[in-house]
Amino acid sequence: MFGLPKEVVIYDIECTTWEGAAARDWSGQGEHRELVQLGAALVETDHFAEKAAFSMLAKPRINPVLSDYFINLTHITQKQVNERGFDFAEVLKLFKLFCKERDLYTFDKVNTGRLFDLDVLIENCDLYGTEFPFKPGRFHNINEIFHRHGVTVKQSGATPEAFGLKIPARPHNALNDVRGLIVGLRALRSKLLDKKIDLNMDIGLAHFDPKGEDDARHMTKELGDIEREIQ
């Protein structure tokens, strides 16, 4: 489906932040995008069923005390990180084992040439002197699929809203955001399958209309595009 491999890993991160940090690209004194949470799901791409999940907290080294802004945004508490968090290197090692050799998909704006969540992982490796264990070519922007079909998604966890659906769980939690993307992919799949049925019916009716040849030709092309997407 959508030209994806049979199985992919969809992932999302939460990193240290402060009020206004995103607007200034974390350029304030002492600001770094240290990993705090990494969530992921192994997904089969025929029906976008979740086959396995990954969720870990990481302890920031440079700014170990979470800002009130971060806590209010993510609902991740200092106590949770202190008690359940692991060192970044351990989180990355276990994430690599979870992913194996599968391609990885995350959410970002389209046409920027950047992947925020990938940049954060690489930046943390640089900060801590840890080798980055993935080939960058394995990382892709899942938002390109939605964009290709005219669906505007503003934030990964809010993806269901783009299809008129209720958000299943609070955004700005890494695994919740991943599952929001999965809901969106399922919704897009259903939308295309419904469109395929409608086009087949309309093409059949157009053949009975003496003036429907052009319409049938355009609809047949659109149907072919959809069939390539849902293979």
N, C-alpha and C positions, 0 to 999 in steps of 0.2 A: 504493500500500500504506500502511495506517495513516493515511490522510488526508494524507499528505505530498505535496509537489510532486514532479514527475517526477525532478528532481535536487536534491540538497541538499548543503551542506558540513557535515561533522561535524568539530569541532575540539576541541583540548585544549591546556592550557598547563602549564608548570612555572614557578614563580616563586621568588624568594629566600625562604628560610625558615631558621629556627633552632629548636633544641629548645624545645618549648613555645609557639612563636609562634602556631600555629593555635589552641591552646586560649585564648590571650589576645587573639586576633584581631589579631595583629601590632601590639599596642599598646606593646611594649617600646621603650626608648629607641633611636632611630635605625632602627627596623624599618620597612621598606616592602616591599610585594609587587611587586618589580620583575621584569619578564618575563625569563626565561632561555631558555625553549624554547617554540616554537609549532608544533604539528603539526596537520595537517588532511587530510581526504580528500574528494574529490568523488565522490559516490555516487549511482547511479541507484536508484530506490526500488521497482522491480518485483521485482528479485531481490537487491538490495543488493550489486551488484558495484561494486568500487572502480575509478573511471575515471581518477583522477589523484591524486597525493599532494603534500603541501607539508610541509616540515620545515626550520626555521631556528633557529639559536641567536642570542640577543640578549645584548649586553654591558650589565649593569647599570651605571648611572652613579653612583648614590649609594653603593651597597655593591658595588663591583666585585669584591671578594674573596669567593668563595663560602664558605659555612660548611661545616665537616666534616659536619654533620648533613645539609645539602642534598646534598652529594656522595655520601654513603652511601645516601641515599634514592633518588636519581635515577641514580647512576652517571655523571652528567655531570661532567667534570673541569674544573678551572681552565684547564688547557692547551687543552682543546677550545674553551672559550669565548673565550680569548685569541686563538687562532689562527683559529677559524672563525666567531666571533660577529660580528654586525652591530649597528649602532645601532638602538634600538627604532623610531625613525621609519622607517628603511629596511625593517625587518621588517614593520611595519604597512602600509606602502605596497605591498609585494609581496604581502602577504596579501590586501589589498583587490583587487588585480588578479587574484589566483587565484579569489577568491569571485565576482567580477563582481556581478550583482544577485541572486544566489541567497540563499535563507534559510539561516541558520546554526543548527546544533544543537550543544549541549554538554551535559555531564552535571552534574546537581546533585540535591540532595534535592528531593522534591516538596513542594508546599504551603508554600513559604517565601517566594515572591515574589521570590527573588533568584537570580542566576546568578553563581557565584563567578568563573568564567573571564571573563565579560563585565565584571564589576566590576574585575578586574585590568587589563584592557585600558584601560578608562576611567580608572582610577586612574593608570596610567602616562602617559596623555595629560595628565592634570592635573599630574603631577609634573614632566613635561618641557616643558610648554607646547606640546603637539602637538594639533592638531585631531583629534577622533575622527571618522573618515570614514564611519561606518555609522549608519543609523537604528536605534535600540535595538529597535524593533518587529520587526526582522528576526531577532532572536535568540530561540531556544526551548530548552526543556528536554527532551532526548531521553528522560530517565528517566520522563517522564509516560506514554510509550508502554508501557514495561515495567510501571509501576505499574497502569495501566489493565487489564492482563491478569494481575494478581496475582503478578508476578515481582518479587522483592526483589533489587535490585542495590546492593551496598555501595560499590563503587568502580569507576570506568569500565573500567580495564584488567582487572578481575576479573569482568567481565560474563559471560564464558563459563561460569564456575563456577555461576552461577544456573541454568544449563541442564544441569548435570552434565558439562560439557565442560572439556577441559584449556585452561589459559591459553596462547595461542600464543606470547607473548613477554612479557618482564619488564615489569610495571606501573611506573608513575611515569616513563615515557618518553612524551612527548606523543603521538607517532605510534602507538606501541604501544597506548596507551590508546584512541585512536580506533579502531584495528583490533579491539580487544577489543569495543568497542560494536557494530561492524559484524558480528562473529561472533554476538553476541547477537541482533541484529535478524534475521539469517538464521535463527537457531535458532527465534525466535518465529514467523517466517513459516512455517517447516516445521511447527511445532507446530499452528498454526491450520489449515493445509491438511490435516494428518492428522485434526484434529478435525472438519473439514468432511466428510471422507469417512466417518468413523465416524457422525456425526449423520445423514447421508443414509441409511446402512444401517439405523440404529436407527429412524428415522422410518418407513421402508418396512416394517420388521418390526412396528412398533407398530400399523400399520393392519390387521394380521391378528389383533390381539388385541382382543376386544370391550371390554376394560377399558383399552385403551391410548390412548384418545382424548386424555385430559388430558396424558399423557406426550408424545404426538406434538405437541400444541399447544405445550408448553414447549420441546421440542427444536426445533421450527420457528422459534420466536422466537430461540433461541440461534443457530441456523443463520443467520438473517437478520442478527444482530449481527456474526457472523464474516464474512459476505459483504460487509458494508459496510466492515469493516476491511481486507479483502484486495483491495478494488477498486483 
